[in-house]
Amino acid sequence: MTEIAAFIAQTIRIAIPYLFAASGGVVAERAGVVSLTLEGFMLTGAFAATLGSFYSGSPWIGVLCGIGGGLLFGLIHAVASIRYRADQIVTGIAINLLAVGLTRFFLLMAFDSSSNSPRVPGFGITGDAASLTGALLRNPLVWLGLMAIPAVAWLVHYTPFGLRVRAVGEHPAAAETLGVPVKRVRYLAVALSGILAGLGGVYLALDQHQFTDSMTAGRGFIALAAIIFGRWEPVRAGLACLLFAAAETLQIQLQGMQGIPSQFVQMIPYVLTIVAVGGFVARSTPPAALGKTED
Amino acid sequence: MTASSLAVRMNGIHKSFGPVRANRGASLEVGTREIHALVGENGAGKSTLMRLLAGLYAPDAGTIEIATPSGEMRDVTGWSTADAIKAGVGMVHQHFMLVRTLTVAENVVLGREPVRGAMLDVARALRDVKALGEQYGLRVEPERLVGELSVGEAQRVEILKTLFRGARILILDEPTAVLSPLEVKELWGVLRRLRDDGATIVLITHKLDEVMDISDRITVMRHGETVARMETRDATPDVIAKAMVGREVALMGTRNEERGSAVDTATSSALVPRSSLSVDTLVVMNRGLRAVDKVSLSVAPGEILGIAGVEGNGQTELIEAIAGLRTVAEGTIRLGDRDVTNASVRARTEAGLAHIPEDRHRRGLVLDYSVADNLILGDQHKYARGARSVWALDDARIGANAQDEIRRFDIRPPESALPARSLSGGNQQKIVIAREMGGSYDVLLASQPTRGVDVGAIEFIHAQIRAAREAGKAILLVSAELSEILALADRVAVMYGGRIVATLPRREATEERLGPLMTGATDTTRPAA
């Protein structure tokens, strides 16, 4: 029983950043803006949270700073792709590289280290391996992360803003003729994705009580894969996040086993991602206006 | 009645898109409570003028005024779509502006959503849309997905969208292009009801029978300018056509004369020995449904078989199956005595098949390719440099071919290097016609050959098709325009629900008889063929 509980707890712990990033990304993608940038938003959020938490001594200030960092990068992406109609794949890659470069630079500036920050205050108790479940339950970001997907599902499907998001991602010209402010809707959607993905990064940093260089390690891309695997439906994307997290947990637990080379075990989550996305995506339809820059 | 009071006044309107001058000094005056036809050839600037009125673009010069509720004219030049909607101006676009993944109700309320708290009030949206539809006789189920609607229903959604926003000035851009005769009648009923209710309607069209049928007044545009204004009761189709084109034209209304009965007798028997195209109990599936359901037909050399029917009754799938673009589930397709049921498109072309596809943008042209390159698409292997080289195209021969076909088919402007995108719809269609009919072939599939092209081009394309018949080609014609079928075909087959429900010789094919067949009523005078 305890093993199952530990497996679930570990899965949730790994899934939280995915859930944050995927819930944000799904809104931006449904509005027609490619979310290749989730990785960069997360990394910025993680670093800003570390700074905030370190200097204030309060994890809550860290959360606010992380939100600000994600939002800032979200707005940069929005201005480039919506206002200046830059190719969203290209700006996405640029933003991810910018996030790596800037966090590395400020890491050196603020903490005089090229690898990691000092220890910063976070939520919950660490070092007490026996009560991972307890630590999770006491972390408000866990609760927030678990609520992100239902909240976004509600937003997309049951609110006027959600209807507009779905319309501008599918047929922006139609929305425009009805007086829907297409650009504003997209700005809001991308800003929201920056905030949510930033929170994913905040969770990572505060969970480990420090920032390490490039600590997101591709989680933003896994979240994007989950969105695609979930066929752009928030709830399905959330389930995909849990699936990917479970695979990672399995990977961690199998690493201790004899007979299987650890390199292969470590591949499990990535192989699963490729199989899932490659095997199912061919049959799914993305929002019709996704990534289109000409209106 | 205040028929004389103005609802819209546009003056000295100029609008350019890059080098293209869509409007140059155009003007328009529309009275309240009138149905105003805005006519002109394709590229005359009608749609641009109306988009300026609807706030989609701002004019480069000129003024736009609309009447306030108190009857005064208010300058609204350069306003936004949101302003236009607020002032009661609504536009139904030629290409539907509908979000296919949303429901009818969601499409209608988008941008003006009813809310309950922070939530979208779905129940109220459904109720309001239903009530509005019933009020104006626009039948459509509000909870259905727009992607599943027929074109006629989609158009009703478009009209509902404008009415939901309280439109008092309603602009319709070529609304009948996609409708069956019955649906057109219904639409006229709706428009008359709206007018009698106090609305002002501007109808963009180039179909003169419609103009005569429905409008109260007419404005004619040519080359971006307003060239004539008239009262419909004082106008005749000839006068309007002359103003549109700037010269005398032979109108499509000149019906196909009955030709010798040789063809009729040859094809009315069950066995057709000398048919160039024969299709036997063909079944074609589309999304799990039998889009074409056991269709048999044959076309003899020197004959035009016209397929009438409301769009979406299997015509597209039938033509694409014959052309080799869709898989055949059952049945056979023969060209002459050759079975091509499973042959490649190239093999069919070599067996003598030519195909004018229904959608020139999707299937007919590569819009960003030059006119010259579009003219050799499908034949590119014949334009390799040297005898056997497959490595390079022979630009000299491609250019010569283009010059020749541009001259023969009167493609304008006569510049083979221009991208096809920059030509007008009519001239784009002429590229397709030139490519398909310029070479050698025995069987022609002509699907909507004159859709969205102007009167002059229709006249030209019809002449080409008639000439092909005289030259002994077998022609299968599909058109949503009944008048086109009646103008060209020797025999008329009616498709409904994937089947051919009747085949009539031309002399028996009247609008009165075909209309009900097209909507699924059984023909009482003759059993289905």
Contacts between the chains, C-beta under 8 A, distances in Angstrom:
chain1	res1	chain2	res2	distance
A	158	B	119	5.3
A	158	B	120	5.8
A	158	B	122	8.0
A	159	B	118	5.9
A	159	B	119	6.2
A	159	B	120	5.7
A	160	B	113	3.8
A	160	B	115	5.9
A	160	B	120	5.3
A	162	B	120	7.4
A	163	B	102	7.3
A	163	B	106	5.8
A	163	B	109	7.8
A	163	B	110	6.1
A	163	B	113	6.1
A	163	B	120	5.9
A	164	B	110	6.9
A	164	B	111	7.3
A	166	B	99	7.2
A	166	B	101	6.9
A	166	B	102	6.4
A	167	B	99	4.9
A	167	B	102	6.5
A	167	B	106	7.9
A	167	B	110	5.3
A	170	B	99	4.7
A	170	B	100	7.0
A	170	B	101	5.2
A	170	B	102	7.3
A	171	B	97	7.0
A	171	B	98	7.1
A	171	B	99	4.5
A	171	B	100	7.4
A	173	B	97	6.1
A	174	B	97	3.8
A	174	B	98	5.9
A	174	B	99	5.5
A	174	B	107	7.8
A	174	B	110	7.8
A	175	B	99	7.4
A	175	B	110	6.5
A	175	B	111	7.0
A	176	B	56	7.9
A	176	B	81	6.6
A	177	B	54	7.6
A	177	B	56	6.9
A	177	B	81	5.9
A	177	B	91	7.0
A	177	B	93	7.0
A	177	B	97	4.9
A	178	B	81	7.7
A	178	B	85	7.2
A	178	B	97	7.8
A	178	B	110	5.2
A	178	B	111	3.8
A	178	B	112	7.7
A	178	B	161	6.9
A	178	B	165	7.7
A	179	B	80	7.7
A	179	B	81	5.2
A	179	B	82	3.7
A	179	B	85	5.0
A	179	B	86	7.9
A	179	B	111	4.9
A	179	B	112	7.9
A	180	B	110	6.3
A	180	B	111	4.4
A	288	B	100	7.7
A	288	B	101	7.8
